[in-house]
Every structure is written in structure tokens, then in C-alpha cells.
Amino acid sequence: MTTIIATRADLDSLKGTPAYDQFLEFLRGTLTNRVNGQVYPDGYDSRLQPGDDGYLAPIFVGQSSPETAAKYGFTPEELTL
């Protein structure tokens, strides 16, 4: 049987089960997104590949993204281990 977790009440009804712990782990994983923080000059050719002259490698950085956790009534602080 598949359990659909659409609200905090749905999640709370699973307390003490592996599904509850798994969903909290999922929510923790949504707190940060990886985004490309590289600053590219105007007119940069995004088709350049590693090894090409002028290629700038992406610089991935974490960006806070608490929206999914907030949907379920959690703050990032509550989910931080």
C-alpha cells in the first residue's frame, strides 16, 4: 500500500514508523538546492565544453530552499540534525 503524504497531519499520523523517518529525511534533503554560482560575461557561449578556449566551469553552491519543509509545517531548524 502506498501512503500519500500531502499535509503535516498525514505525516504526523505516521509517527513511529519507517515511513515517517524516511519522509523527514526527504524533507531534510530539500533544504538546500545546488545552483550554478558562476558569473558568466555578457555574450558567453554556453555551448563551450571543457577544454575549449574561453570555457568557464560551473561553480556549484548551496542555496537555501525551505519552501517544501514549510509546506509541511517545519522550519529548517526543526529538521537540522
Secondary structure as the mmCIF struct_conf table of DSSP 4:
data_model
#
loop_
_struct_conf.conf_type_id
_struct_conf.id
_struct_conf.beg_label_comp_id
_struct_conf.beg_label_asym_id
_struct_conf.beg_label_seq_id
_struct_conf.end_label_comp_id
_struct_conf.end_label_asym_id
_struct_conf.end_label_seq_id
HELX_LH_PP_P HELX_LH_PP_P1 THR A 2 ILE A 4
BEND BEND1 THR A 7 THR A 7
HELX_RH_AL_P HELX_RH_AL_P1 ARG A 8 ASP A 12
TURN_TY1_P TURN_TY1_P1 SER A 13 GLY A 16
BEND BEND2 THR A 17 THR A 17
HELX_RH_AL_P HELX_RH_AL_P2 PRO A 18 GLY A 29
TURN_TY1_P TURN_TY1_P2 THR A 30 THR A 30
BEND BEND3 LEU A 31 LEU A 31
STRN STRN1 THR A 32 ASN A 36
HELX_LH_PP_P HELX_LH_PP_P2 GLN A 38 PRO A 41
TURN_TY1_P TURN_TY1_P3 ASP A 42 GLY A 43
TURN_TY1_P TURN_TY1_P4 SER A 46 ARG A 47
TURN_TY1_P TURN_TY1_P5 PRO A 50 GLY A 51
BEND BEND4 ASP A 52 ASP A 52
TURN_TY1_P TURN_TY1_P6 ASP A 53 GLY A 54
STRN STRN2 PHE A 60 SER A 64
HELX_RH_AL_P HELX_RH_AL_P3 GLU A 67 LYS A 71
TURN_TY1_P TURN_TY1_P7 TYR A 72 GLY A 73
HELX_RH_AL_P HELX_RH_AL_P4 PRO A 76 LEU A 79
#
